[in-house]
């Protein structure tokens, strides 16, 4: 079993009907149910000229990421989405099939690192950015990547942004997650002396034998990123086990040592 320790210094999250910290607290205690459908957040912190170029997916991601990026200038970032800007891609492919001319702007915004690039432009911050496509919302792989990048930075931090939305037509939505749109941004810190109120975690990559008996945390069709939010919010929950086709990951809260 391999382990790595990291600290969540700050986070923001969005899903339809759950945006403020009070609403997230209610959701974690099963007192609030996300809406099935809602418009994307306004992403008011993004300059209007850039905001007009954002899809609903981009607005979700930057609404949660931009405040943390501005509060931590010079922070490296990891953007992770399984499907990315698939709605734009489907539109482009439909135009190709119809022998219509393609929009260069739409093409440039359809690539997997476009949303991270727009954040860099919005914050005027040329810090390093990595874009990942993780299978079936494998949030642990994204956080592991962010932790390893944080180790290379002078400030020992990295911003990890995880986001996705239901598949557009003609894809069968019932067969592939997520069931609803969501976005989560976290400031990852790797080092000693975590900030007050931060949440230290240990990530364990379980061996195949151990993984066979691992129990998945409550979640159902709940995205892994939101299961992680529940772990951060609930004092009574001390660990979270997530399984994918290739790995089983266990997140454990660490005790904070008082100075």
HELIX and SHEET records of a PDB file:
HELIX    1   1 UNK A   21  UNK A   28  1                                   8    
HELIX    2   2 UNK A   48  UNK A   51  1                                   4    
HELIX    3   3 UNK A   56  UNK A   71  1                                  16    
HELIX    4   4 UNK A   86  UNK A   97  1                                  12    
HELIX    5   5 UNK A  104  UNK A  110  1                                   7    
HELIX    6   6 UNK A  114  UNK A  123  1                                  10    
HELIX    7   7 UNK A  135  UNK A  137  5                                   3    
HELIX    8   8 UNK A  139  UNK A  152  1                                  14    
HELIX    9   9 UNK A  173  UNK A  175  5                                   3    
HELIX   10  10 UNK A  208  UNK A  212  1                                   5    
HELIX   11  11 UNK A  224  UNK A  233  1                                  10    
SHEET    1   A 8 UNK A 129  UNK A 132  0                                        
SHEET    2   A 8 UNK A  76  UNK A  80  1                                        
SHEET    3   A 8 UNK A 157  UNK A 164  1                                        
SHEET    4   A 8 UNK A 182  UNK A 189 -1                                        
SHEET    5   A 8 UNK A   2  UNK A  15 -1                                        
SHEET    6   A 8 UNK A 199  UNK A 205 -1                                        
SHEET    7   A 8 UNK A 248  UNK A 253 -1                                        
SHEET    8   A 8 UNK A 239  UNK A 243 -1                                        
END                                                                             
